[in-house]
Amino acid sequence: MTTETRTAANRREDFRFFHRLRVRWAEVDMQKIVFNAHYLMYFDTAIADYWRAMALPYEEAMHSLGGDLYVRKATIDFRASARMDDVIDVGMKCARIGNSSIVFEGALFRQDQYLVGCELVYVFADPATQTSKPVPAALREVLLGFEAGEPMRTVETGGWDALGEGASALRRAVFIEEQNIPKELEWDAHDAVVLHAVVARNRLGQVIATGRLLHAEDGVSHIGRMAVHRTLRSGGHGAAVMQALEDAARARGDREVALNAQRSAERFYARLGYAVHGEPFEEAGIPHVEMRRSLR
């Protein structure tokens, strides 16, 4: 790494991605400062969040790309120490992409104070033989696009014929495999006739969130089958699907939209402007409550 590159990595403004964490008691040594080996863990944790910020479920993304990333080299630049209970921001960026290697630079900040830097060199390789392969063009484009501030997802709306394959795969993973809902309760006749929104397709074309909009009754729409990929929740993808479905309901003149929210997701819908309507109930053995929002 050149001196110029190292200097640039000391500044917060050189990073568009940050992962925030708080130093825990178990991470400090007898000097009451962070034990040096934990800094690599901090940067590795930030890298995992970096992939989520790109809307990429790491394992599935690597499988679709036909390879995986292996650490070739990790360099730490110690300047100052973090202490227990410090809130620190870990900046991370893709600095260079070679033929088969990807170089990430990271910096750990306490407010604006630069504490620790790093350079992580990964090699894209065949998992079976761990021999290097060229970085796929699709991955190269995602990384460069993210660093340039480009959108990492698209929202598609349409019918089951066009979007059913992707929607059904995600719903199967979330509702049947993750939540153990019987498959006979997941699929119904509404799928063939309702409007669906699939968010996110990410930049690799993988479906990461989905939902559906039923026909309105007395001006009230009903949103259902909301699902977001397990590893990408809290990334705004569900909210993007909701926005697309609400826009479709508003465009056809509906005055209100309702949904049956799992109680575990109640706060998510409340943040989007939905209010509880009626008493809680169980559906497929899972606590639910109806929530509604005016579209006017």
N, C-alpha and C positions, 0 to 999 in steps of 0.2 A: 504494500500500500504506500502511495507517495505521501509526502508531508502535506501537500495541498489537500488531498482527499481526507486525510486524518483531521486536519483543521476544520474542513467543511462539516464533518460529522459531529463536531462539538456543539453545533447550534441547533436549537429547537426548530427553527424555521426551515431547516433542511429535511425535516421529516413530516410527511403528511399522515403517517400512521403512528398512534401511540397506544400502548397497553398500560393501564394503571393498576398498581398493586400496593399493598401495605406490607411492610416488613414484619414478619412474625417472630415471636420469641424464639422459636426453635431454629431460626435461621441466623442467629447471632452467636458469636464466640465468647470466650472469656474476657475479651477486650470490649465487649458490648457493641461490637460492630458486626456487620454482615460477614459471615465466614466466606472467604473468597470463592470457594467452589459453587456457592449458591448463585453467583452472578450468571454463570452459564445456564443454570436452571431458569433464571429470570428471562434471559434472552430466548431460550428455547420455548418458554411459555408464550412470549410475545410473538414468536414465529407462528405458533399454532393459531393465535388470534388473527394474525396477518392473513392466513389462508381463509379464515371465516370472513374477514373483511372483504375478500375477493369473491365471496359467495361460493367458495369451493369446499365441499365436504372432502377432506383430504384423501381418505382411503379410496373412495369411489372415483375421485378425480384422477388419482394416479393410475388406478386400474384402467380407466378409459384411455389414458395416455400411453399405456403399455410400458410403464416403468415405475421407478420410485427414486426418491432423493436420498443420498447417503452423505453424511458429513465427511468431508475430506480434511478440513482444517478448521480449528477454532482458536482465535487469538483474542486475548483480553487486554485492554489498556486501562490500568488502574490509575485514577487521579485523586479521588477522594472516597471516603467510606459512607455507606448508608447505615443508619442505626435503627434499632427496634422502634416500631410504630411510625417510621417515616412513610409518607405517601410518596411513591416514586412513579414516574412516567418512563416507560421503556419505548423509545423511538426505534423504528425498524424500517429499512428501505432496501429495495433491490438495487444494488449499485452497478452491477455488471452482469451480462449474460454472455458466456463464451459458447464454444461449440457444444460441449457437454457439461459445462460447469455454470453454476449460478452463485454469485457473490452477494451476500447480504451484509449491510453495515447497520450496527445498532449503537444506541447511546442511552444511558440511564441518567435521568435528571431528577433532582429534588428542586421543585419549582423551576427556576432558570439555571440552577447550578449543575454543571456537567460533572458527573461522578465517575462513571465507568463507560468505556466504549468497547466495541467488539467488531470483529470481522469473522463471518461464518462462510466457509466455502463448501458448497454442496456439489455433488456430481450426480447427474441423472444416469441411471443404470438399469439394466435388466435384473429384476429381483431374483430370478433363478440362478444366474451366473455371477451377478454383481459386476459385470463388465459394463463399461461406460457406453452410452448411446447419445446421439445428438439430442439436445433439448428440443422437444416438439415445437413446431411453429405455433400451435394453438396455445401452449403454455407461455411461450415467449410473448405472444400478443396480449395475453391476460396480464402478465406482470408489467409490461410496458404501459398498457392501458391504465392499470390501477395507479401507477406512479404518475401518470399524466392527468389523473383525475377523471377518467372516463367512467360512465356507468358500468356497474358490474352485473346488472340484471336487466331483463326485459320483461314486460307484462303483456301477455297475450290473452285476448278474450275471444270466445267462440263456442261452438257446439261440441258435443261429445265425439262426433265423427273426427273432428280435427284435433281435439286435445285430450280425448279420453285415455289414450295409451299412457301418456305421461302422468295424468291426474290419477289414474287407477293404480299405477305403480307406487306413487307416493302415499296414497291413501292406504294401500295394503301394508306398506312398511310402518306407517304411523298407527293406524287403528287396529289392524289385525295382528301384526307381529309385535308392536311395542305395547299397545294397550289391551291386547288379548280380547278384542271385540269379535264375537263369532262372525265369520265371513258372510253368513246368510243375512245378518243384520246390516252389513255395510253396503251391499249393493241393492238398489231398488229401481223401480220403473222411472223415477224422476230423472235419472242420468241421461236418458235418451232425448229428453225434451227441454232441459234447462240450459241456461247460459252458464258457462264455466269461465273462470279466470285462472290462468296458470302463471304464477309469477315466476318469474324467475325460472325462466330459463336463465341459468348463469351463462357465462361467456363460452362454456364448453357445450351448451345446449341441454344441460341436465335440469330437470324440473326440481325446484327446491321449495315451492309452496303452491297450494291450490285451494280453491273454494268454489262453491256453486251458488247460483241465484235462481230460486224457484219463481214460478209465475205468481203475480200479486193477487191477493184476495182483499177486496174492498180497499184498495190503495196501499195495502201493507205487503211489502216484499218479505221474503224469508231467505236468509243466507245460511248455508249449511256446509258440512263436510270440509271445514277449514282445517288445513294441515300444513305444517312447516317441517322441513327436514330436521331431524333430531339435533344434529350438530350445528345448525345455523339459526336456532331460535334467538330472539332478542336482537336480530340484525336488521329489523325493519321490513322483512320480506312479507310477513303476515299482514302488516299494516298496508303494504302496497297492494296486496290482493284485495283487502277490504275496500280500499279506495276505488279500485277498478270496479268492484261489484256495486258499490254505492253509486258511482257515476252512471253505470248502466241502469240501475233502478231509477235514478233521478231523470235520466234521459227519456224514459218511457212514461214519466209522469207519476210515479209512485210517491206517496206522501210520507211514508214511514218504512223503516226496515227493522225486522226482528230476527233474532237468532236464539238458539238454545245453546248457551255457553256452558262448557264444563266449568265447575266451580274453581278449578285450578287456574283457569284462564280468565276469570271474572275481572281481575284488575287490568289485564291487557285490553279488554273491550271497554272498560270504564274509561281508560285513558283516551280511547277513540271517540268518547262522547255517548256511550251506551249506558242506559240506566236499567236497573232491575225492574221487571214487570211480572208480578205474581209471585207465587210461592215456589221454593225449590222442589225438585223432583228427581227421580232416578231414571236413567235411560241406559240400557245395556249394562246395568250394574254400576254406572258412574254417576255421581251427583251432578245435576245440571240446574240451571236457572234461566228463565227467559229474560232477554234483555232487548231493549228497543232504543231506536234513535230516530228523531224527526229528520226528514230530508229537506225541510223548508225553512 
